[in-house]
Amino acid sequence: MGAAIRHFTAIGPGEQVFTVNIERDFRYEPYRDSLICAHCDWSPSLLTTRRTDTMAWEHLADAHDAAGGRTGRENESFRKARWVMLPLCSVLIIALLVFLQS
């Protein structure tokens, strides 16, 4: 569907690892995220006030009995992009301010 921007993993019975991904489709609606379970194709409606991370952990615990070894991590490419774009935008804003002052 979209690019996985965050992963929630937990260990279930028999040391099996279960994963729920937050995916973002940049083509149609930017910043519209969806939750998708990699094991049972669970994808809830996100027309709710509940937080997506809470919904992901509840699904892993309830549907897969996976409550141990919980980890949530951001996709590596998004983390790297933030470290590149933050200084780049800062330099651009400073250059714009200097240009406007002169």
Contacts in CASP RR format, 6 or more apart in sequence:
PFRMAT RR
TARGET T0000
AUTHOR 0000-0000-0000
METHOD contacts of the structure
MODEL  1
MGAAIRHFTAIGPGEQVFTVNIERDFRYEPYRDSLICAHCDWSPSLLTTR
RTDTMAWEHLADAHDAAGGRTGRENESFRKARWVMLPLCSVLIIALLVFL
QS
1 23 0 8 1.000
1 25 0 8 1.000
1 34 0 8 1.000
1 36 0 8 1.000
2 23 0 8 1.000
2 24 0 8 1.000
2 25 0 8 1.000
2 26 0 8 1.000
2 34 0 8 1.000
3 23 0 8 1.000
3 24 0 8 1.000
3 25 0 8 1.000
3 26 0 8 1.000
3 75 0 8 1.000
4 21 0 8 1.000
4 22 0 8 1.000
4 23 0 8 1.000
4 75 0 8 1.000
5 22 0 8 1.000
5 23 0 8 1.000
5 24 0 8 1.000
5 33 0 8 1.000
5 74 0 8 1.000
5 75 0 8 1.000
5 78 0 8 1.000
6 21 0 8 1.000
6 22 0 8 1.000
6 72 0 8 1.000
6 73 0 8 1.000
6 74 0 8 1.000
6 75 0 8 1.000
7 19 0 8 1.000
7 20 0 8 1.000
7 21 0 8 1.000
7 22 0 8 1.000
7 72 0 8 1.000
7 73 0 8 1.000
7 75 0 8 1.000
8 19 0 8 1.000
8 20 0 8 1.000
8 21 0 8 1.000
8 22 0 8 1.000
8 53 0 8 1.000
8 56 0 8 1.000
8 57 0 8 1.000
8 60 0 8 1.000
8 70 0 8 1.000
8 71 0 8 1.000
8 72 0 8 1.000
9 17 0 8 1.000
9 18 0 8 1.000
9 19 0 8 1.000
9 20 0 8 1.000
9 69 0 8 1.000
9 70 0 8 1.000
9 71 0 8 1.000
9 72 0 8 1.000
9 73 0 8 1.000
10 17 0 8 1.000
10 18 0 8 1.000
10 57 0 8 1.000
10 60 0 8 1.000
10 61 0 8 1.000
10 64 0 8 1.000
10 66 0 8 1.000
10 67 0 8 1.000
10 68 0 8 1.000
10 69 0 8 1.000
10 70 0 8 1.000
10 71 0 8 1.000
11 17 0 8 1.000
11 18 0 8 1.000
11 66 0 8 1.000
11 68 0 8 1.000
11 69 0 8 1.000
12 18 0 8 1.000
12 64 0 8 1.000
12 65 0 8 1.000
12 66 0 8 1.000
12 67 0 8 1.000
12 68 0 8 1.000
13 65 0 8 1.000
13 66 0 8 1.000
16 66 0 8 1.000
17 66 0 8 1.000
18 37 0 8 1.000
18 38 0 8 1.000
18 39 0 8 1.000
18 60 0 8 1.000
18 64 0 8 1.000
18 66 0 8 1.000
19 37 0 8 1.000
19 38 0 8 1.000
19 39 0 8 1.000
20 35 0 8 1.000
20 36 0 8 1.000
20 37 0 8 1.000
20 38 0 8 1.000
20 42 0 8 1.000
20 56 0 8 1.000
20 59 0 8 1.000
20 60 0 8 1.000
21 35 0 8 1.000
21 36 0 8 1.000
21 37 0 8 1.000
21 38 0 8 1.000
22 33 0 8 1.000
22 34 0 8 1.000
22 35 0 8 1.000
22 52 0 8 1.000
22 56 0 8 1.000
23 33 0 8 1.000
23 34 0 8 1.000
23 35 0 8 1.000
23 36 0 8 1.000
24 30 0 8 1.000
24 31 0 8 1.000
24 32 0 8 1.000
24 33 0 8 1.000
24 34 0 8 1.000
25 32 0 8 1.000
25 34 0 8 1.000
33 46 0 8 1.000
33 52 0 8 1.000
34 43 0 8 1.000
34 46 0 8 1.000
35 42 0 8 1.000
35 43 0 8 1.000
35 44 0 8 1.000
35 46 0 8 1.000
35 52 0 8 1.000
35 55 0 8 1.000
35 56 0 8 1.000
35 59 0 8 1.000
36 42 0 8 1.000
36 43 0 8 1.000
37 43 0 8 1.000
37 59 0 8 1.000
37 63 0 8 1.000
39 64 0 8 1.000
40 63 0 8 1.000
40 64 0 8 1.000
42 59 0 8 1.000
42 63 0 8 1.000
44 55 0 8 1.000
44 59 0 8 1.000
46 52 0 8 1.000
48 55 0 8 1.000
53 72 0 8 1.000
57 70 0 8 1.000
60 66 0 8 1.000
60 67 0 8 1.000
60 70 0 8 1.000
61 67 0 8 1.000
END
